[in-house]
Amino acid sequence: MSLMSKVLATAALGCAIAFPVMAQPITGAGASFPNPVYQKWGEAAQKAIGVQLNYQSVGSGAGQTQIKNRTVDFGASDAPMTDAALKEANLLQFPSVMGAVVAIVNVPGVAENQMKLTGELLADIYLGKVTKWNDSKLVELNSGVTLPNLAIAPVYRADGSGTTFVWASYLSAVSPEWKEKVGIGTSVRFPAGTGSKGNEGVAGTVRNTRGAIGYVENAYATQTKQVTTQLRNKAGSFVSPTAESFIAAAQNADWSTPNFAANLVDQQGATSWPIVSPTFILLPKDPKDAARTASVLKFFDWAYMNGGKLAQDLEYIPLPDSVQTAVRAAWKTDIKS
């Protein structure tokens, strides 16, 4: 019996047991982007199937390092690893859920989703070219909104971050200058602003700094009641960050790419939110402890089958059924028992 077959059989048995006698612990570390949904899944899965998740939100870069060193059972990263890096570390990469990155601001007198921004303006702000909230470009775009003569204080991730990878990927897609001068990465050299650690840190710094702007995963903006903005998408429409606009973008994803590394940034569609991304799990193909790896697979199999509503409640986007099926097939063929 393959490792995946054992997982499915165990999962079926676990679903019939209301109170497991002994919790099956698993450890994971990495991206802060999906941390809210992983914590919710962890709480529910422990009750449902007896798998106890200990997940540390330490950033995608640290998550990749820890799974390469095999100090956790699985790593988590918003930035997909390259084919070569996955092969060198003997890792399987698969998506767990999709989420959106949003811009958050602390501008006196500006309400939630009242401000309009474009990707080009965001790039210019983080390049240090637009430095005041009453800059003529912002005023022209936001007719009817009173913008103060206040310095813009950009906030970015100080740690290696998949959220930064997604943000920089978007800015590179819409701004040739950003692509040339800064580029894409989990850590990039921001020409302007100050750094904070984690989505949590960025959200807190923006909340406590007049004139601040930052980028966070949408669940952090929702949970901490941040002031989000509209963004102009590829179709030229200004859209607000809503579940509907996230789903519209996700529907255009191409999952045929190697290692499930689909790109959802700046998708077509009149109602699409322009910064949506999958987030990924990294799992050893040659596990040191097959039983713990089986518990990891049991956890994510349960999340695929039962975690969609919890994800949607936090405004994440569950994976399409076809992608879940493809991932399970990869588990069967790529993970040694």
Backbone hydrogen bonds, N-H to C=O, Kabsch-Sander energy under -0.5 kcal/mol:
donor,donor_aa,acceptor,acceptor_aa,energy
6,K,2,S,-2.2
7,V,3,L,-2.0
8,L,4,M,-2.5
9,A,5,S,-2.1
10,T,6,K,-2.7
11,A,7,V,-3.0
12,A,8,L,-2.1
13,L,9,A,-1.9
14,G,10,T,-3.0
15,C,11,A,-2.2
16,A,12,A,-0.6
16,A,13,L,-1.1
17,I,14,G,-1.4
18,A,16,A,-0.6
24,Q,50,G,-3.5
26,I,52,Q,-2.5
28,G,54,N,-2.4
29,A,74,F,-1.4
30,G,56,Q,-2.2
31,A,76,A,-1.3
35,N,32,S,-1.0
37,V,34,P,-0.6
38,Y,34,P,-2.4
39,Q,35,N,-2.5
40,K,36,P,-1.7
41,W,37,V,-2.9
42,G,38,Y,-2.6
43,E,39,Q,-2.1
44,A,40,K,-2.1
45,A,41,W,-3.2
46,Q,42,G,-1.9
47,K,43,E,-1.1
48,A,44,A,-2.2
49,I,45,A,-3.1
50,G,45,A,-0.9
50,G,46,Q,-0.7
51,V,45,A,-0.9
52,Q,24,Q,-2.3
52,Q,50,G,-0.6
53,L,51,V,-0.7
54,N,26,I,-2.4
55,Y,53,L,-0.6
56,Q,28,G,-2.3
57,S,55,Y,-0.6
58,V,30,G,-1.1
58,V,56,Q,-1.4
59,G,30,G,-2.7
61,G,160,G,-1.0
63,G,59,G,-2.2
64,Q,60,S,-2.5
65,T,61,G,-2.0
66,Q,62,A,-2.7
67,I,63,G,-1.9
68,K,64,Q,-2.0
69,N,65,T,-2.0
70,R,67,I,-0.6
71,T,66,Q,-2.5
72,V,66,Q,-0.6
73,D,27,T,-1.3
74,F,27,T,-1.4
75,G,282,L,-2.5
76,A,29,A,-1.6
77,S,280,F,-2.3
86,L,82,T,-2.5
87,K,83,D,-2.3
88,E,84,A,-2.5
89,A,85,A,-2.1
90,N,86,L,-0.7
90,N,87,K,-0.6
91,L,86,L,-2.4
92,L,283,L,-3.3
94,F,281,I,-2.0
96,S,97,V,-0.5
96,S,279,T,-2.5
97,V,279,T,-0.8
98,M,317,I,-2.2
99,G,277,S,-2.7
101,V,275,I,-2.4
102,V,216,V,-2.8
104,I,214,G,-2.6
105,V,227,V,-2.6
106,N,212,A,-2.3
110,V,107,V,-2.2
111,A,109,G,-0.6
113,N,228,T,-2.9
114,Q,111,A,-2.0
115,M,111,A,-0.6
117,L,230,Q,-1.2
122,L,118,T,-2.3
123,A,119,G,-2.4
124,D,120,E,-2.2
125,I,121,L,-2.4
126,Y,122,L,-2.4
127,L,123,A,-1.6
128,G,125,I,-1.0
129,K,124,D,-2.8
130,V,124,D,-1.3
131,T,129,K,-0.6
133,W,150,L,-2.6
135,D,132,K,-1.5
138,L,135,D,-0.5
139,V,135,D,-2.5
140,E,136,S,-2.5
141,L,137,K,-1.5
142,N,138,L,-1.5
143,S,140,E,-0.5
145,V,142,N,-2.1
146,T,144,G,-0.5
147,L,145,V,-0.8
150,L,148,P,-1.9
152,I,131,T,-2.8
153,A,211,G,-2.5
155,V,213,I,-2.6
156,Y,194,T,-2.3
158,A,196,S,-2.3
159,D,196,S,-0.5
161,S,186,T,-2.5
165,F,161,S,-1.7
166,V,162,G,-2.5
167,W,163,T,-2.6
168,A,164,T,-3.4
169,S,165,F,-2.0
170,Y,166,V,-2.1
171,L,167,W,-2.5
172,S,168,A,-2.3
173,A,169,S,-1.5
174,V,170,Y,-1.4
175,S,171,L,-1.9
179,K,175,S,-2.4
180,E,176,P,-2.2
181,K,177,E,-2.8
182,V,178,W,-2.8
183,G,178,W,-2.4
190,F,188,V,-1.1
192,A,126,Y,-1.1
194,T,154,P,-2.0
196,S,156,Y,-2.4
201,G,197,K,-1.2
202,V,198,G,-2.3
203,A,199,N,-2.5
204,G,200,E,-2.2
205,T,201,G,-2.5
206,V,202,V,-2.5
207,R,203,A,-2.1
208,N,204,G,-1.5
209,T,206,V,-1.2
210,R,208,N,-0.5
211,G,106,N,-3.3
212,A,209,T,-1.8
213,I,153,A,-1.8
214,G,104,I,-2.5
216,V,102,V,-2.0
218,N,100,A,-2.9
220,Y,217,E,-1.3
221,A,217,E,-1.3
222,T,218,N,-2.6
223,Q,219,A,-2.8
224,T,220,Y,-2.0
225,K,222,T,-1.0
226,Q,221,A,-2.5
227,V,105,V,-0.6
228,T,226,Q,-0.8
229,T,103,A,-1.0
230,Q,115,M,-2.8
231,L,239,V,-2.2
232,R,117,L,-1.6
233,N,237,S,-2.9
234,K,267,Q,-0.6
236,G,233,N,-2.1
239,V,231,L,-2.7
239,V,237,S,-0.6
242,T,240,S,-1.2
246,F,242,T,-2.1
247,I,243,A,-2.5
248,A,244,E,-2.0
249,A,245,S,-1.4
250,A,246,F,-2.3
251,Q,247,I,-1.9
252,N,249,A,-1.5
253,A,250,A,-1.7
255,W,253,A,-0.7
257,T,254,D,-0.6
260,F,257,T,-1.4
261,A,258,P,-1.6
262,A,260,F,-2.3
264,L,262,A,-0.6
266,D,274,P,-3.1
267,Q,264,L,-0.7
272,S,269,G,-1.3
273,W,245,S,-2.3
276,V,264,L,-0.5
277,S,99,G,-2.9
279,T,97,V,-2.1
280,F,77,S,-2.8
281,I,94,F,-3.3
282,L,75,G,-2.9
283,L,92,L,-2.5
285,K,90,N,-2.6
286,D,90,N,-0.5
290,A,288,K,-0.5
293,T,289,D,-2.1
294,A,290,A,-2.4
295,S,291,A,-1.7
296,V,292,R,-2.0
297,L,293,T,-2.5
298,K,294,A,-2.3
299,F,295,S,-2.2
300,F,296,V,-2.3
301,D,297,L,-2.5
302,W,298,K,-2.2
303,A,299,F,-2.4
304,Y,300,F,-2.5
305,M,301,D,-2.0
306,N,302,W,-3.2
307,G,303,A,-2.3
311,A,307,G,-2.3
312,Q,308,G,-2.5
313,D,309,K,-2.3
314,L,310,L,-0.9
314,L,311,A,-0.7
315,E,312,Q,-1.7
316,Y,311,A,-2.9
317,I,98,M,-3.2
323,V,320,P,-0.6
324,Q,320,P,-2.1
325,T,321,D,-2.4
326,A,322,S,-1.8
327,V,323,V,-2.5
328,R,324,Q,-2.3
329,A,325,T,-1.8
330,A,326,A,-1.8
331,W,327,V,-2.2
332,K,328,R,-1.9
333,T,329,A,-1.8
334,D,330,A,-2.7
335,I,331,W,-1.5
336,K,285,K,-2.4
336,K,334,D,-0.6
